[in-house]
Amino acid sequence: MKKLYANYIDSFSGLSKEIWWLALITLINRAGTMVIPFLSIYLTDDLDISIGNVGWIMTCFGLGSLIGTWVGGKLTDVIGYYKIMVFSLLATGFLFIGLQYLTTFKTLCLGIFLTMCVADMFRPASFVAMSAYSKPENKTRSVTLIRLAINLGFSAGPAIGGLIITHLNYSGLFWVDGITCILATLVLFIVLNPKKAKIQDEIKSENPQSVYKDKPFLIFFMAMVLFAIVFFQYFSAMPIYYRETHHLSELQVGLILGANGLFIFLFEMPLIKWLEKTQNTKIGLILFGCFLTGLSLIVLNITSWSGILIVGMFLMTVGEMIAFPFANGFALDRAKKGNQGEYMAMYAMAFSVGSIFGHNTGLHLIEGLGFNNTWYIMTALAMLGVLLLFILKMKMKKNN
């Protein structure tokens, strides 16, 4: 037991203090995103918006994310990651607070679009910051630490969110979201000011290659879009499935989603350190993670027993644990060829595109074909992503 504990602690060794600060800022920020898993339930139950219209609102969520990520990447290459991170966090705090006062379909579409435009400017900037604050050999583990912070916040967020809804109302969620963003800005301003923070790996390409001419990266981008479409079902369609098919309360939904983050917090870093020592390629590991995520949906059609929800969540969690860190690592490696902001924006945009099509498609499929057929279709998309990653793996093996 003592050796196991020592190995767990050792998996965190060698990371810079700036990475730890960035992880803390991410934790504070993500702990306040408790409104997002409950957004589809809030819109249907509290505001009486149809599932189809919720799909369009979630499309605005994805469009805002896409545009914000692209703008954030461009501005990061021009004025630097620090200024973009400060602006994005602070402005997002006030926008989240304001969302609770929007109650019509049109105003919600506009409000969520603007909020995500500003919020996701943070993503490419934070990727570049993480790369700058991390030594080359520690980048995948640095990504994993940031993900641990995200998932620790996400594990606490839904559980706390469920309690707030149960004892107060949805309005409290928007206030907490906004306040935590503002608190994260204050921490960022104090500890990661450029005058204090130490750069570990500053990469500047003399003749940067355009990301749009990098064919292996474009195949990777398409595979990540498909992976994201499937993965995002857990943030819009799945809470409704838990509620309507298995009759779970908001608190129970929050606990299941929270278990995902807690499991990742406990096991992802040791798993990643172990996988880094194996002979597997990054693309091979991403492929396996994508396969498990697709499998997590198809198993839900096996039985009506509610315990299958835990099995599905477990498969998705392991798939996520493997796919995301190595996908981030692959993107960071390729980003050395060109402008880092542009590359990391493109990587983040894959998930924005996935959000645009994933939420809307999933919800409309549920409305028209039911949950079971939706899970079949989403699993097929995951397998198409697996096929693209296999093609990419063979292409890179041939090039090498």
C-alpha positions as CSV (number, residue, x, y, z in Angstrom):
1,M,0.0,0.0,0.0
2,K,2.9,2.3,0.9
3,K,4.6,1.6,-2.5
4,L,1.3,2.2,-4.3
5,Y,1.0,5.6,-2.6
6,A,4.6,6.4,-3.4
7,N,4.1,5.6,-7.1
8,Y,1.0,7.7,-7.2
9,I,2.9,10.7,-5.7
10,D,5.8,10.1,-8.0
11,S,3.6,10.4,-11.0
12,F,3.2,14.1,-10.2
13,S,6.9,14.8,-9.7
14,G,8.9,17.2,-12.0
15,L,6.0,19.5,-13.0
16,S,6.7,23.2,-12.7
17,K,5.0,25.4,-10.0
18,E,3.3,27.4,-12.9
19,I,1.6,24.3,-14.1
20,W,0.3,23.7,-10.5
21,W,-1.0,27.3,-10.4
22,L,-2.6,26.9,-13.8
23,A,-4.2,23.6,-12.5
24,L,-5.6,25.5,-9.4
25,I,-7.1,28.3,-11.6
26,T,-8.7,25.6,-13.8
27,L,-10.0,23.9,-10.7
28,I,-11.6,27.1,-9.4
29,N,-13.1,27.8,-12.8
30,R,-14.4,24.3,-13.5
31,A,-15.9,23.9,-10.1
32,G,-18.3,26.7,-11.1
33,T,-19.4,25.0,-14.4
34,M,-22.1,23.1,-12.5
35,V,-24.8,24.7,-14.6
36,I,-23.7,23.0,-17.8
37,P,-24.7,19.4,-17.1
38,F,-28.1,20.6,-15.9
39,L,-28.6,23.1,-18.7
40,S,-30.8,20.8,-20.8
41,I,-33.0,19.8,-17.7
42,Y,-33.2,23.5,-16.7
43,L,-34.3,24.6,-20.2
44,T,-37.0,21.8,-20.5
45,D,-38.3,21.7,-16.9
46,D,-38.0,25.3,-15.6
47,L,-38.4,27.3,-18.8
48,D,-40.7,24.8,-20.6
49,I,-38.6,24.8,-23.8
50,S,-39.1,21.8,-26.1
51,I,-36.3,19.3,-26.6
52,G,-36.0,20.3,-30.2
53,N,-35.5,24.0,-29.3
54,V,-33.0,22.9,-26.5
55,G,-31.1,21.3,-29.4
56,W,-30.9,24.7,-31.2
57,I,-29.8,26.5,-28.0
58,M,-27.1,23.9,-27.6
59,T,-26.1,24.5,-31.2
60,C,-25.7,28.2,-30.3
61,F,-23.5,27.0,-27.4
62,G,-21.3,25.1,-29.9
63,L,-21.2,28.0,-32.4
64,G,-20.1,30.4,-29.7
65,S,-17.5,28.0,-28.6
66,L,-16.2,27.6,-32.2
67,I,-15.9,31.3,-32.9
68,G,-14.5,32.1,-29.5
69,T,-11.9,29.4,-29.9
70,W,-10.8,30.6,-33.3
71,V,-10.6,34.2,-32.2
72,G,-8.8,33.2,-29.0
73,G,-6.2,31.3,-31.0
74,K,-5.6,34.2,-33.4
75,L,-5.3,36.8,-30.6
76,T,-3.0,34.5,-28.5
77,D,-0.5,34.5,-31.4
78,V,-0.8,38.3,-31.6
79,I,-1.0,39.6,-28.0
80,G,-0.1,36.6,-25.9
81,Y,-1.9,34.0,-23.8
82,Y,-1.9,35.9,-20.5
83,K,-4.1,38.8,-21.6
84,I,-6.5,36.6,-23.3
85,M,-6.9,34.3,-20.3
86,V,-7.5,37.3,-17.9
87,F,-10.1,38.9,-20.2
88,S,-11.9,35.6,-21.0
89,L,-12.3,34.6,-17.3
90,L,-13.4,38.0,-16.0
91,A,-15.9,38.7,-18.8
92,T,-17.3,35.1,-18.6
93,G,-18.0,35.6,-14.9
94,F,-20.3,38.5,-15.5
95,L,-21.9,36.9,-18.6
96,F,-22.8,33.7,-16.6
97,I,-24.5,35.8,-13.9
98,G,-26.5,37.5,-16.6
99,L,-27.8,34.3,-18.2
100,Q,-30.3,33.6,-15.4
101,Y,-32.3,36.7,-16.5
102,L,-32.8,35.3,-20.1
103,T,-36.0,33.3,-20.3
104,T,-37.1,33.3,-24.0
105,F,-35.8,31.0,-26.8
106,K,-34.3,33.9,-28.8
107,T,-32.6,35.7,-25.9
108,L,-31.2,32.4,-24.6
109,C,-29.8,31.6,-28.1
110,L,-28.0,35.0,-28.2
111,G,-26.9,35.0,-24.6
112,I,-25.4,31.5,-24.6
113,F,-23.7,32.2,-28.0
114,L,-22.0,35.4,-26.6
115,T,-21.1,33.7,-23.3
116,M,-19.4,30.8,-25.1
117,C,-17.7,33.2,-27.5
118,V,-16.0,34.9,-24.6
119,A,-15.5,31.8,-22.4
120,D,-13.8,29.6,-25.1
121,M,-11.2,32.3,-26.0
122,F,-9.6,30.9,-22.9
123,R,-9.0,27.4,-24.3
124,P,-6.2,27.9,-26.9
125,A,-4.6,30.5,-24.7
126,S,-4.5,28.0,-21.8
127,F,-3.0,25.3,-24.0
128,V,-0.2,27.6,-25.1
129,A,0.4,28.7,-21.5
130,M,0.6,25.1,-20.4
131,S,3.1,24.3,-23.2
132,A,5.2,27.3,-22.2
133,Y,5.2,26.5,-18.5
134,S,6.0,22.8,-19.0
135,K,9.3,21.1,-20.0
136,P,9.0,19.1,-23.3
137,E,9.3,15.7,-21.5
138,N,6.5,16.6,-19.1
139,K,3.8,18.0,-21.5
140,T,1.5,14.9,-21.5
141,R,1.6,14.7,-17.7
142,S,1.0,18.5,-17.5
143,V,-2.0,18.0,-19.7
144,T,-3.1,15.2,-17.4
145,L,-2.7,17.4,-14.3
146,I,-4.9,20.2,-15.9
147,R,-7.4,17.5,-16.7
148,L,-7.4,16.3,-13.2
149,A,-8.2,19.8,-12.0
150,I,-11.0,20.0,-14.6
151,N,-12.4,16.7,-13.4
152,L,-12.0,17.3,-9.7
153,G,-14.0,20.5,-10.3
154,F,-16.4,18.7,-12.5
155,S,-16.9,15.9,-9.9
156,A,-17.7,18.4,-7.2
157,G,-19.6,20.8,-9.4
158,P,-22.6,18.5,-10.4
159,A,-22.9,17.1,-6.9
160,I,-23.0,20.6,-5.4
161,G,-25.2,21.7,-8.2
162,G,-27.7,19.0,-7.5
163,L,-27.8,20.1,-3.8
164,I,-28.3,23.7,-4.8
165,I,-31.2,22.9,-7.1
166,T,-32.7,20.6,-4.5
167,H,-32.5,23.2,-1.6
168,L,-32.6,26.5,-3.5
169,N,-33.1,26.9,-7.3
170,Y,-31.3,27.1,-10.6
171,S,-30.6,30.8,-10.2
172,G,-28.0,30.0,-7.6
173,L,-26.0,27.9,-10.2
174,F,-25.6,30.9,-12.4
175,W,-24.3,33.1,-9.5
176,V,-21.8,30.4,-8.5
177,D,-20.6,30.0,-12.1
178,G,-20.0,33.7,-12.4
179,I,-18.4,34.2,-9.0
180,T,-16.0,31.3,-9.5
181,C,-14.8,32.7,-12.9
182,I,-14.1,36.0,-11.3
183,L,-12.2,34.4,-8.4
184,A,-10.2,32.4,-11.0
185,T,-9.3,35.7,-12.7
186,L,-7.9,37.1,-9.4
187,V,-5.8,34.1,-8.8
188,L,-4.5,34.2,-12.4
189,F,-3.6,37.9,-12.0
190,I,-1.7,37.3,-8.8
191,V,0.3,34.1,-9.5
192,L,0.8,33.9,-13.3
193,N,1.6,37.5,-14.1
194,P,4.3,37.5,-16.8
195,K,6.7,39.3,-14.4
196,K,6.6,36.4,-12.0
197,A,5.9,33.2,-14.1
198,K,8.9,31.3,-15.4
199,I,8.8,30.1,-19.1
200,Q,10.1,26.5,-19.4
201,D,9.7,25.8,-23.2
202,E,9.2,28.8,-25.5
203,I,8.6,27.6,-29.0
204,K,8.9,30.0,-32.0
205,S,8.9,28.6,-35.5
206,E,10.9,30.7,-38.0
207,N,8.9,29.5,-41.0
208,P,5.5,28.4,-39.4
209,Q,3.5,25.8,-41.4
210,S,-0.2,26.5,-41.8
211,V,-2.3,24.1,-39.8
212,Y,-4.6,23.9,-42.9
213,K,-1.8,22.3,-44.9
214,D,-0.9,19.7,-42.3
215,K,-2.8,16.7,-43.8
216,P,-2.1,14.3,-40.8
217,F,-3.5,16.9,-38.4
218,L,-6.6,17.4,-40.6
219,I,-7.3,13.7,-40.4
220,F,-6.8,13.9,-36.6
221,F,-9.1,16.9,-36.5
222,M,-12.0,15.0,-38.3
223,A,-11.6,12.1,-36.0
224,M,-11.7,14.4,-33.0
225,V,-14.9,16.0,-34.3
226,L,-16.6,12.5,-34.4
227,F,-15.2,11.6,-31.0
228,A,-16.6,14.9,-29.6
229,I,-20.0,14.4,-31.1
230,V,-20.3,11.1,-29.3
231,F,-18.7,12.3,-26.1
232,F,-21.0,15.4,-25.8
233,Q,-24.0,13.1,-25.5
234,Y,-23.1,12.8,-21.9
235,F,-23.7,16.6,-21.4
236,S,-27.1,17.0,-23.1
237,A,-28.8,13.8,-24.1
238,M,-27.6,11.6,-21.3
239,P,-29.0,13.7,-18.4
240,I,-32.4,13.6,-20.1
241,Y,-32.0,9.8,-20.6
242,Y,-31.2,9.4,-16.9
243,R,-34.3,11.4,-16.0
244,E,-36.9,10.1,-18.5
245,T,-35.9,6.5,-19.0
246,H,-34.5,5.6,-15.6
247,H,-36.3,8.3,-13.5
248,L,-33.3,9.6,-11.6
249,S,-33.5,12.8,-9.6
250,E,-31.2,15.8,-10.3
251,L,-29.1,14.8,-7.3
252,Q,-28.7,11.3,-8.6
253,V,-27.8,12.6,-12.1
254,G,-25.2,14.9,-10.4
255,L,-23.7,12.0,-8.4
256,I,-23.3,9.8,-11.5
257,L,-21.7,12.6,-13.5
258,G,-19.6,13.5,-10.5
259,A,-18.3,9.9,-10.1
260,N,-16.8,10.3,-13.6
261,G,-14.7,13.2,-12.5
262,L,-13.7,11.6,-9.2
263,F,-12.6,8.4,-10.9
264,I,-10.4,10.4,-13.3
265,F,-8.9,12.4,-10.4
266,L,-7.9,9.2,-8.6
267,F,-6.6,7.1,-11.5
268,E,-5.7,9.1,-14.6
269,M,-2.3,10.4,-13.7
270,P,-0.9,6.9,-12.7
271,L,-2.5,5.4,-15.8
272,I,-1.0,8.0,-18.1
273,K,2.5,7.6,-16.6
274,W,2.2,3.8,-17.1
275,L,1.0,4.1,-20.6
276,E,3.8,6.5,-21.5
277,K,6.3,3.7,-20.7
278,T,4.6,1.2,-23.1
279,Q,5.3,0.9,-26.8
280,N,1.9,2.3,-27.8
281,T,1.8,5.4,-30.0
282,K,-0.3,8.4,-29.1
283,I,-2.6,7.8,-32.0
284,G,-3.0,4.1,-31.1
285,L,-4.0,5.1,-27.5
286,I,-6.5,7.8,-28.8
287,L,-8.0,5.1,-31.0
288,F,-8.6,2.8,-28.1
289,G,-10.1,5.6,-26.0
290,C,-12.5,6.5,-28.8
291,F,-13.5,2.8,-29.1
292,L,-14.4,2.6,-25.4
293,T,-16.4,5.8,-25.6
294,G,-18.5,4.4,-28.4
295,L,-18.9,1.1,-26.5
296,S,-20.2,3.0,-23.5
297,L,-23.3,4.0,-25.4
298,I,-24.1,0.7,-27.1
299,V,-24.2,-1.2,-23.8
300,L,-27.1,1.0,-22.6
301,N,-29.3,-0.9,-25.1
302,I,-28.5,-4.3,-23.6
303,T,-30.8,-4.1,-20.6
304,S,-33.3,-1.8,-18.9
305,W,-31.5,-2.4,-15.5
306,S,-30.4,1.0,-14.2
307,G,-27.1,-0.5,-13.0
308,I,-26.0,-0.5,-16.7
309,L,-25.7,3.3,-16.4
310,I,-22.7,2.7,-14.1
311,V,-21.2,0.3,-16.6
312,G,-21.6,2.8,-19.4
313,M,-20.2,5.7,-17.4
314,F,-17.2,3.5,-16.4
315,L,-16.4,2.6,-20.1
316,M,-16.8,6.3,-21.1
317,T,-14.6,7.4,-18.2
318,V,-11.7,5.0,-19.1
319,G,-12.0,6.0,-22.8
320,E,-11.9,9.7,-21.9
321,M,-8.9,9.1,-19.5
322,I,-6.9,7.5,-22.3
323,A,-8.0,9.6,-25.3
324,F,-7.9,13.2,-24.1
325,P,-4.3,13.4,-22.6
326,F,-2.7,11.8,-25.6
327,A,-4.9,13.8,-28.1
328,N,-3.7,17.0,-26.3
329,G,-0.1,15.7,-26.4
330,F,-0.3,14.9,-30.2
331,A,-1.7,18.3,-30.9
332,L,1.0,20.0,-28.9
333,D,3.7,18.0,-30.8
334,R,2.3,19.0,-34.1
335,A,1.9,22.7,-33.0
336,K,5.7,23.0,-33.0
337,K,5.5,23.2,-36.8
338,G,3.6,26.4,-36.9
339,N,1.9,29.1,-34.8
340,Q,0.9,27.4,-31.5
341,G,-2.2,29.5,-31.0
342,E,-3.5,28.5,-34.5
343,Y,-2.8,24.8,-34.0
344,M,-4.2,24.6,-30.5
345,A,-7.3,26.7,-31.6
346,M,-7.8,24.1,-34.4
347,Y,-7.6,21.3,-31.9
348,A,-10.1,23.0,-29.6
349,M,-12.3,23.8,-32.5
350,A,-12.8,20.1,-33.2
351,F,-14.7,19.9,-29.9
352,S,-16.6,23.1,-30.7
353,V,-17.7,21.6,-34.0
354,G,-18.6,18.5,-32.1
355,S,-20.6,20.6,-29.7
356,I,-22.5,22.3,-32.6
357,F,-23.6,19.0,-34.2
358,G,-23.4,16.7,-31.2
359,H,-26.0,18.3,-28.9
360,N,-28.5,19.2,-31.6
361,T,-28.2,16.0,-33.5
362,G,-28.4,13.8,-30.4
363,L,-31.5,15.7,-29.0
364,H,-33.3,15.7,-32.4
365,L,-32.5,12.0,-32.9
366,I,-34.0,11.3,-29.5
367,E,-37.1,13.3,-30.3
368,G,-37.6,11.5,-33.6
369,L,-36.1,8.0,-33.2
370,G,-35.9,7.4,-29.4
371,F,-32.9,6.8,-27.1
372,N,-32.0,3.3,-28.2
373,N,-31.7,4.2,-31.9
374,T,-29.7,7.3,-31.0
375,W,-27.2,5.2,-29.1
376,Y,-26.8,2.9,-32.1
377,I,-26.1,5.9,-34.4
378,M,-23.7,7.5,-32.0
379,T,-21.7,4.2,-31.6
380,A,-21.4,4.0,-35.4
381,L,-20.0,7.6,-35.5
382,A,-17.5,6.6,-32.8
383,M,-16.4,3.6,-34.9
384,L,-16.0,5.9,-38.0
385,G,-13.6,8.0,-35.8
386,V,-11.7,4.8,-34.9
387,L,-11.3,4.1,-38.6
388,L,-9.9,7.6,-39.3
389,L,-7.4,7.2,-36.4
390,F,-6.4,3.8,-37.8
391,I,-5.8,5.4,-41.2
392,L,-3.8,8.2,-39.5
393,K,-1.7,5.7,-37.6
394,M,-0.8,3.8,-40.8
395,K,0.0,7.0,-42.6
396,M,2.3,8.2,-39.9
397,K,4.0,4.8,-39.6
398,K,4.6,5.0,-43.4
399,N,6.0,8.5,-43.2
400,N,8.3,7.6,-40.3
